[in-house]
Amino acid sequence: MMNAKIDWNYEGKPDELMGTGATKAEKIIAYLGGLIIPFVLAFLGIYGIVHWTWWQWIIAIAIGADISAGAVANALNSCKRFYHSPIKLGEEKYRLAKNQIFFTALHIYPLIIWLCFDRTNWMFAVIWYTLLLFSTWVIRQTPLYLQRPTSIIIVLIVILANAYLITPIPGFEWLAPLLFIKIIVGHSVREEPYRPA
C-alpha cells in the first residue's frame, strides 16, 4: 500500500497549469512530458519527414509542447483537485476555466493546424473539434463511477478513427489521440486527488 491520502483541500496562489499546491515532483513530471512532442517533431524535421516554414515550426512546437505537457499536467492529482473543486476565495478569475465545456472550447488546436498547415483538410478541423466538445459534454453527463471507463472508450474510438477514417494532417498524426487524452481522460474525468501522506 502506498503512502498517500485523498485530500480535496488546498491553499496558496492559484495555479491553473499544474493545480494549486502541486508538489515539485508533479511539476517536474509535467515539464518532462512537455518535451515529448517537441522532440518527436524535431526528429520529423531532421529526417525530412515534414517540411514547414519557420513560423509553422513555432506553431507546431508550441502546440505540441502544450498538448504533451497538458496531457500529463491534467492527470496530476493537484490539477484534478483544482479543476474539480468549487471556486475558492481569490480564484474568481478562474470561474470560466473551471467550467469543463469552456475549458475544452479553448483548445482550438485542430482549427489552428487546419488553417496553418493544410486548408484543404477541413474535415480534420471540424470533426475533431466538434467531437472534443461533444465528448466533454458526454463525460459531464456520465455518472461519476463510469466517467473513467467512458473516457477510455472515447479515446479508443478516436485512435481508430484517426488511423482509419479521418486523414490526419502530415506531422500531426498524434494530435487527435493526445488531445483527447489531455482533455477527456486527463481533464474532464473527476478523480480522487491523492496527495503525499
ROTORGU-34441 format. One record per residue (C-alpha): z, x, y; residue number from 1. Coordinates in steps of 0.05 Angstrom, whole numbers. Example, Ala and Ser with C-alpha at 12.3 -4.5 7.8 and 13.67 -1.06 7.14 Angstrom:
<sites>
<site><w>156</w><u>246</u><v>-90</v><seq>1</seq></site>
<site><w>143</w><u>273</u><v>-21</v><seq>2</seq></site>
</sites>
This chain:
<sites>
<site><w>0</w><u>0</u><v>0</v><seq>1</seq></site>
<site><w>-19</w><u>29</u><v>67</v><seq>2</seq></site>
<site><w>28</w><u>36</u><v>126</v><seq>3</seq></site>
<site><w>2</w><u>-19</u><v>172</v><seq>4</seq></site>
<site><w>24</w><u>-83</u><v>204</v><seq>5</seq></site>
<site><w>-12</w><u>-143</u><v>235</v><seq>6</seq></site>
<site><w>1</w><u>-146</u><v>309</v><seq>7</seq></site>
<site><w>-34</w><u>-192</u><v>358</v><seq>8</seq></site>
<site><w>7</w><u>-168</u><v>417</v><seq>9</seq></site>
<site><w>-20</w><u>-115</u><v>464</v><seq>10</seq></site>
<site><w>-8</w><u>-90</u><v>534</v><seq>11</seq></site>
<site><w>-38</w><u>-40</u><v>582</v><seq>12</seq></site>
<site><w>-101</w><u>-31</u><v>622</v><seq>13</seq></site>
<site><w>-155</w><u>-79</u><v>594</v><seq>14</seq></site>
<site><w>-207</w><u>-43</u><v>553</v><seq>15</seq></site>
<site><w>-268</w><u>-85</u><v>536</v><seq>16</seq></site>
<site><w>-302</w><u>-28</u><v>498</v><seq>17</seq></site>
<site><w>-250</w><u>-8</u><v>447</v><seq>18</seq></site>
<site><w>-198</w><u>-63</u><v>457</v><seq>19</seq></site>
<site><w>-135</w><u>-54</u><v>497</v><seq>20</seq></site>
<site><w>-87</w><u>-7</u><v>463</v><seq>21</seq></site>
<site><w>-138</w><u>27</u><v>419</v><seq>22</seq></site>
<site><w>-110</w><u>89</u><v>385</v><seq>23</seq></site>
<site><w>-140</w><u>158</u><v>393</v><seq>24</seq></site>
<site><w>-167</w><u>154</u><v>322</v><seq>25</seq></site>
<site><w>-200</w><u>87</u><v>336</v><seq>26</seq></site>
<site><w>-234</w><u>115</u><v>398</v><seq>27</seq></site>
<site><w>-258</w><u>177</u><v>362</v><seq>28</seq></site>
<site><w>-289</w><u>138</u><v>304</v><seq>29</seq></site>
<site><w>-326</w><u>92</u><v>353</v><seq>30</seq></site>
<site><w>-353</w><u>150</u><v>393</v><seq>31</seq></site>
<site><w>-376</w><u>185</u><v>330</v><seq>32</seq></site>
<site><w>-410</w><u>121</u><v>309</v><seq>33</seq></site>
<site><w>-448</w><u>122</u><v>375</v><seq>34</seq></site>
<site><w>-482</w><u>187</u><v>355</v><seq>35</seq></site>
<site><w>-515</w><u>160</u><v>292</v><seq>36</seq></site>
<site><w>-576</w><u>123</u><v>321</v><seq>37</seq></site>
<site><w>-590</w><u>175</u><v>375</v><seq>38</seq></site>
<site><w>-592</w><u>228</u><v>320</v><seq>39</seq></site>
<site><w>-639</w><u>185</u><v>279</v><seq>40</seq></site>
<site><w>-684</w><u>174</u><v>340</v><seq>41</seq></site>
<site><w>-684</w><u>249</u><v>354</v><seq>42</seq></site>
<site><w>-707</w><u>260</u><v>282</v><seq>43</seq></site>
<site><w>-763</w><u>209</u><v>291</v><seq>44</seq></site>
<site><w>-786</w><u>245</u><v>354</v><seq>45</seq></site>
<site><w>-782</w><u>315</u><v>326</v><seq>46</seq></site>
<site><w>-823</w><u>296</u><v>265</v><seq>47</seq></site>
<site><w>-874</w><u>258</u><v>307</v><seq>48</seq></site>
<site><w>-859</w><u>190</u><v>277</v><seq>49</seq></site>
<site><w>-853</w><u>158</u><v>346</v><seq>50</seq></site>
<site><w>-889</w><u>177</u><v>409</v><seq>51</seq></site>
<site><w>-854</w><u>150</u><v>471</v><seq>52</seq></site>
<site><w>-854</w><u>166</u><v>545</v><seq>53</seq></site>
<site><w>-793</w><u>197</u><v>576</v><seq>54</seq></site>
<site><w>-768</w><u>130</u><v>603</v><seq>55</seq></site>
<site><w>-778</w><u>97</u><v>535</v><seq>56</seq></site>
<site><w>-735</w><u>152</u><v>504</v><seq>57</seq></site>
<site><w>-680</w><u>138</u><v>554</v><seq>58</seq></site>
<site><w>-681</w><u>64</u><v>538</v><seq>59</seq></site>
<site><w>-684</w><u>75</u><v>463</v><seq>60</seq></site>
<site><w>-626</w><u>125</u><v>462</v><seq>61</seq></site>
<site><w>-583</w><u>82</u><v>508</v><seq>62</seq></site>
<site><w>-594</w><u>20</u><v>465</v><seq>63</seq></site>
<site><w>-585</w><u>60</u><v>401</v><seq>64</seq></site>
<site><w>-520</w><u>91</u><v>424</v><seq>65</seq></site>
<site><w>-493</w><u>24</u><v>447</v><seq>66</seq></site>
<site><w>-510</w><u>-12</u><v>382</v><seq>67</seq></site>
<site><w>-485</w><u>43</u><v>336</v><seq>68</seq></site>
<site><w>-421</w><u>55</u><v>376</v><seq>69</seq></site>
<site><w>-413</w><u>-20</u><v>387</v><seq>70</seq></site>
<site><w>-420</w><u>-36</u><v>313</v><seq>71</seq></site>
<site><w>-361</w><u>9</u><v>299</v><seq>72</seq></site>
<site><w>-321</w><u>-10</u><v>361</v><seq>73</seq></site>
<site><w>-328</w><u>-84</u><v>349</v><seq>74</seq></site>
<site><w>-299</w><u>-74</u><v>279</v><seq>75</seq></site>
<site><w>-238</w><u>-38</u><v>307</v><seq>76</seq></site>
<site><w>-173</w><u>-75</u><v>299</v><seq>77</seq></site>
<site><w>-158</w><u>-63</u><v>373</v><seq>78</seq></site>
<site><w>-224</w><u>-96</u><v>392</v><seq>79</seq></site>
<site><w>-214</w><u>-155</u><v>345</v><seq>80</seq></site>
<site><w>-145</w><u>-165</u><v>375</v><seq>81</seq></site>
<site><w>-172</w><u>-161</u><v>447</v><seq>82</seq></site>
<site><w>-231</w><u>-209</u><v>438</v><seq>83</seq></site>
<site><w>-196</w><u>-259</u><v>393</v><seq>84</seq></site>
<site><w>-134</w><u>-267</u><v>436</v><seq>85</seq></site>
<site><w>-124</w><u>-313</u><v>495</v><seq>86</seq></site>
<site><w>-135</w><u>-286</u><v>566</v><seq>87</seq></site>
<site><w>-74</w><u>-247</u><v>589</v><seq>88</seq></site>
<site><w>-49</w><u>-235</u><v>660</v><seq>89</seq></site>
<site><w>-95</w><u>-183</u><v>691</v><seq>90</seq></site>
<site><w>-153</w><u>-200</u><v>645</v><seq>91</seq></site>
<site><w>-183</w><u>-256</u><v>687</v><seq>92</seq></site>
<site><w>-249</w><u>-219</u><v>698</v><seq>93</seq></site>
<site><w>-258</w><u>-214</u><v>623</v><seq>94</seq></site>
<site><w>-257</w><u>-290</u><v>614</v><seq>95</seq></site>
<site><w>-333</w><u>-294</u><v>601</v><seq>96</seq></site>
<site><w>-333</w><u>-231</u><v>558</v><seq>97</seq></site>
<site><w>-282</w><u>-264</u><v>512</v><seq>98</seq></site>
<site><w>-330</w><u>-323</u><v>504</v><seq>99</seq></site>
<site><w>-367</w><u>-308</u><v>438</v><seq>100</seq></site>
<site><w>-432</w><u>-341</u><v>458</v><seq>101</seq></site>
<site><w>-434</w><u>-309</u><v>527</v><seq>102</seq></site>
<site><w>-418</w><u>-240</u><v>497</v><seq>103</seq></site>
<site><w>-475</w><u>-249</u><v>447</v><seq>104</seq></site>
<site><w>-523</w><u>-273</u><v>501</v><seq>105</seq></site>
<site><w>-513</w><u>-207</u><v>539</v><seq>106</seq></site>
<site><w>-545</w><u>-170</u><v>481</v><seq>107</seq></site>
<site><w>-617</w><u>-179</u><v>503</v><seq>108</seq></site>
<site><w>-639</w><u>-115</u><v>467</v><seq>109</seq></site>
<site><w>-695</w><u>-149</u><v>426</v><seq>110</seq></site>
<site><w>-725</w><u>-173</u><v>492</v><seq>111</seq></site>
<site><w>-719</w><u>-105</u><v>526</v><seq>112</seq></site>
<site><w>-751</w><u>-70</u><v>467</v><seq>113</seq></site>
<site><w>-808</w><u>-120</u><v>464</v><seq>114</seq></site>
<site><w>-822</w><u>-112</u><v>539</v><seq>115</seq></site>
<site><w>-817</w><u>-36</u><v>539</v><seq>116</seq></site>
<site><w>-847</w><u>-17</u><v>472</v><seq>117</seq></site>
<site><w>-895</w><u>-69</u><v>445</v><seq>118</seq></site>
<site><w>-912</w><u>-131</u><v>485</v><seq>119</seq></site>
<site><w>-958</w><u>-157</u><v>430</v><seq>120</seq></site>
<site><w>-899</w><u>-168</u><v>382</v><seq>121</seq></site>
<site><w>-866</w><u>-225</u><v>419</v><seq>122</seq></site>
<site><w>-841</w><u>-256</u><v>354</v><seq>123</seq></site>
<site><w>-795</w><u>-195</u><v>345</v><seq>124</seq></site>
<site><w>-760</w><u>-211</u><v>410</v><seq>125</seq></site>
<site><w>-758</w><u>-287</u><v>407</v><seq>126</seq></site>
<site><w>-738</w><u>-294</u><v>334</v><seq>127</seq></site>
<site><w>-683</w><u>-241</u><v>333</v><seq>128</seq></site>
<site><w>-652</w><u>-261</u><v>400</v><seq>129</seq></site>
<site><w>-652</w><u>-335</u><v>382</v><seq>130</seq></site>
<site><w>-624</w><u>-322</u><v>312</v><seq>131</seq></site>
<site><w>-570</w><u>-278</u><v>341</v><seq>132</seq></site>
<site><w>-546</w><u>-333</u><v>387</v><seq>133</seq></site>
<site><w>-552</w><u>-386</u><v>333</v><seq>134</seq></site>
<site><w>-514</w><u>-342</u><v>283</v><seq>135</seq></site>
<site><w>-457</w><u>-332</u><v>332</v><seq>136</seq></site>
<site><w>-453</w><u>-408</u><v>340</v><seq>137</seq></site>
<site><w>-453</w><u>-416</u><v>264</v><seq>138</seq></site>
<site><w>-395</w><u>-367</u><v>256</v><seq>139</seq></site>
<site><w>-356</w><u>-402</u><v>311</v><seq>140</seq></site>
<site><w>-365</w><u>-469</u><v>274</v><seq>141</seq></site>
<site><w>-345</w><u>-439</u><v>206</v><seq>142</seq></site>
<site><w>-273</w><u>-446</u><v>182</v><seq>143</seq></site>
<site><w>-235</w><u>-381</u><v>192</v><seq>144</seq></site>
<site><w>-227</w><u>-366</u><v>118</v><seq>145</seq></site>
<site><w>-303</w><u>-370</u><v>108</v><seq>146</seq></site>
<site><w>-325</w><u>-331</u><v>170</v><seq>147</seq></site>
<site><w>-327</w><u>-262</u><v>138</v><seq>148</seq></site>
<site><w>-369</w><u>-282</u><v>77</v><seq>149</seq></site>
<site><w>-414</w><u>-326</u><v>121</v><seq>150</seq></site>
<site><w>-427</w><u>-266</u><v>166</v><seq>151</seq></site>
<site><w>-447</w><u>-225</u><v>106</v><seq>152</seq></site>
<site><w>-496</w><u>-278</u><v>83</v><seq>153</seq></site>
<site><w>-527</w><u>-277</u><v>153</v><seq>154</seq></site>
<site><w>-534</w><u>-201</u><v>151</v><seq>155</seq></site>
<site><w>-565</w><u>-204</u><v>81</v><seq>156</seq></site>
<site><w>-617</w><u>-254</u><v>106</v><seq>157</seq></site>
<site><w>-630</w><u>-211</u><v>168</v><seq>158</seq></site>
<site><w>-641</w><u>-148</u><v>126</v><seq>159</seq></site>
<site><w>-690</w><u>-184</u><v>80</v><seq>160</seq></site>
<site><w>-727</w><u>-218</u><v>138</v><seq>161</seq></site>
<site><w>-731</w><u>-152</u><v>175</v><seq>162</seq></site>
<site><w>-760</w><u>-119</u><v>113</v><seq>163</seq></site>
<site><w>-809</w><u>-173</u><v>91</v><seq>164</seq></site>
<site><w>-821</w><u>-226</u><v>144</v><seq>165</seq></site>
<site><w>-815</w><u>-201</u><v>215</v><seq>166</seq></site>
<site><w>-854</w><u>-139</u><v>233</v><seq>167</seq></site>
<site><w>-807</w><u>-91</u><v>269</v><seq>168</seq></site>
<site><w>-830</w><u>-52</u><v>329</v><seq>169</seq></site>
<site><w>-841</w><u>21</u><v>306</v><seq>170</seq></site>
<site><w>-779</w><u>63</u><v>317</v><seq>171</seq></site>
<site><w>-734</w><u>1</u><v>318</v><seq>172</seq></site>
<site><w>-734</w><u>-18</u><v>245</v><seq>173</seq></site>
<site><w>-658</w><u>-11</u><v>248</v><seq>174</seq></site>
<site><w>-648</w><u>-57</u><v>308</v><seq>175</seq></site>
<site><w>-641</w><u>-126</u><v>277</v><seq>176</seq></site>
<site><w>-594</w><u>-108</u><v>219</v><seq>177</seq></site>
<site><w>-549</w><u>-64</u><v>262</v><seq>178</seq></site>
<site><w>-548</w><u>-113</u><v>319</v><seq>179</seq></site>
<site><w>-526</w><u>-169</u><v>272</v><seq>180</seq></site>
<site><w>-473</w><u>-123</u><v>241</v><seq>181</seq></site>
<site><w>-448</w><u>-107</u><v>311</v><seq>182</seq></site>
<site><w>-446</w><u>-179</u><v>337</v><seq>183</seq></site>
<site><w>-439</w><u>-225</u><v>277</v><seq>184</seq></site>
<site><w>-396</w><u>-184</u><v>229</v><seq>185</seq></site>
<site><w>-361</w><u>-139</u><v>280</v><seq>186</seq></site>
<site><w>-351</w><u>-184</u><v>340</v><seq>187</seq></site>
<site><w>-355</w><u>-257</u><v>320</v><seq>188</seq></site>
<site><w>-311</w><u>-257</u><v>258</v><seq>189</seq></site>
<site><w>-237</w><u>-264</u><v>274</v><seq>190</seq></site>
<site><w>-196</w><u>-218</u><v>231</v><seq>191</seq></site>
<site><w>-124</w><u>-195</u><v>227</v><seq>192</seq></site>
<site><w>-113</w><u>-136</u><v>275</v><seq>193</seq></site>
<site><w>-78</w><u>-84</u><v>232</v><seq>194</seq></site>
<site><w>-41</w><u>-32</u><v>271</v><seq>195</seq></site>
<site><w>-7</w><u>33</u><v>251</v><seq>196</seq></site>
<site><w>63</w><u>19</u><v>226</v><seq>197</seq></site>
</sites>
